[in-house]
Amino acid sequence: MTVLGWLLIIALFLVGLAGAVYPILPGALAIYFAFFVYGWFFSFGSFGPVFWTVQTVIVAALFIADYVVGAWGVKKFGGSRASVIGSTIGIIAGPFVIPAFGLILGPLIGALVGELLAGSDIKKALKVGWGSLLGLLTSTVVKILLQLAMIILFFIWIWRF
């Protein structure tokens, strides 16, 4: 049972980290769920209110940062609401429409199309598309760092307490 427990925990950590890059995966929630798996297989005794509060705040920050940082990239480069919506649609649909490169091209094309539909010229739309790509990459780095922090805190907590 010990091996199975650790295999599930590690698998959830890996799915969580992959979710930082591939938005269809649960990301931070998979990592958060791994803590429950640890508790069910081993013990919840290592976790107290401070652990759960810190981890929950990180998960909330991940959800907020995911949207805010992406939208920041679009807005920073002069994008409209339509380009933010287009970028969001592109993040979700891109990997399915363009399998190999959709994750990168989806938000760029979505923001570009959204900005063109809002009445901007092609030069501004390209600038906004670039901003959406920059926002996506920045958001991905932030998500990976915060998710790694969750995992590191987990190991510190279970070894320390």
N, C-alpha and C positions, 0 to 999 in steps of 0.2 A: 504493500500500500504506500510506503514511503516513496518508492521510485515512481509510482503512478502519480502521486501528489506533486512531486517535483517536475515531472514531465508536463503535467497540465499547467503548472505555474509558469514554467519556461515557455511553453507554447503560447500561453496568453500574453506573456511579455513580448514575444516575437511578433505576434499578431498586432499587439498594441503599437509597437514601433513601426511596423509596416503600415499601419493605419495613418501614421504621420505623413507618409508619402502618398499612399493610395487611399483617397477619402471614402471609398466604399466600405472599408474595414472599420471596426468600431474604435480603434485607437485607444485613447485614454480609458475608455470604459472597460476594455479588455484587461488593461493593467490593473485597474481598480477591482475588477472581478477576481483577478489572481490573488488579491489579498484575502478575499472570502474563501477561495479554494484552500489557501494556506490554513486559514482558521478551521475549516471543516476537516481537513486531513490531519492537521497537527494540533493547533491550539490558537484560540483568540486571545490568550493570556498576554502575549507580547504586545498586543495593540491596546492602547488606551484612548481616551478622548483626544489627547493631543495628536496622536498619530492620525486618527480619522479626520480631525479638523484640518490638519495640514494637507492631507491627501485630497480631501474634498475641495479645499480652496484651490489646489493646483488643477484639479479637474475642471472646476468652474473657470479658472483663468485660461485653461486650454480652449474651452468652448468660446469664451469671449474673444480671446486673441485670434482664434481661427477666423472669425468673421471680421473683427476690427482691423487686423493687420492687412488682410486682403483688400478690404474696402479702403484702407488708408493708402495703399499703393495706387489704387485707381483715382482717389480724390487728390492725392498729392500731385498727380500728373494732369489734373484739370478735368477729370471725368465727371460725368453726370450720374444721376440715379440710374438711368437706363444702362450705362456701362457697368455699374456695380451689379445690377441684376444680370446683365449679359455675362459678366465674368463668373458669377455664381453658377449660372446655368452651364457655362463652359466647363467649370470644374467638375460638375456632376456628370454631364453628358460626354465630355471630351474623351475619357478613356474607353467609352463604348463605341463612339463614332469613329475615332481614329485610334485604334488599339495600341499601336507602338508609341505614339507621341501625343496622344490626346490629353494626357495629364498636364503637359506643358502648353500645348497649342490651344487646348480648350478654353482656358480663361483669357488668353490673349485674343483669340478669335471672337469669343463672346463679348469681351469689352469693346473690341473694335466694331463689331456689328451693332452693339447697343449704342455706342457713341455716334455711329453713322445714322442710326434710326432717330437719334435725338437731334439730328440736323447739323452735326459738326462736319468739317471738311476732313479729307483723308489724312492730312498731316497731323491734325489734332487727334484723330481716332487712332492712328498708329502710336502716337505718344502715350495715349491712355492705355492702349493694349500693352505696351511695354511696361507701364506702371502696374498693370494687373499681374503681369508675369513677375515683376520684382516683388510685389506684395505676396504672391504665392510662395516664392522662394524664401522670403523672409519669414513668412508664417510657418513654413515647413521646418526651418531651422529652429524657430522658437518652440514648436511642438516637440521636436526631437529632444531638445535640451530639457524641457519641462518633464517629458516622459522619462528620460534618463534620470532626472532628479527623483521622480516617484519611485523608480526601481532601486536606486541607490539608497534612498531613505528607508525603503522596505528592508533591505539587507542590513543596514545599520541598526534598525529597530529590532529585528529578530535576533541579531547576534549580540546586541547590547543588553536587551531586556530579557 
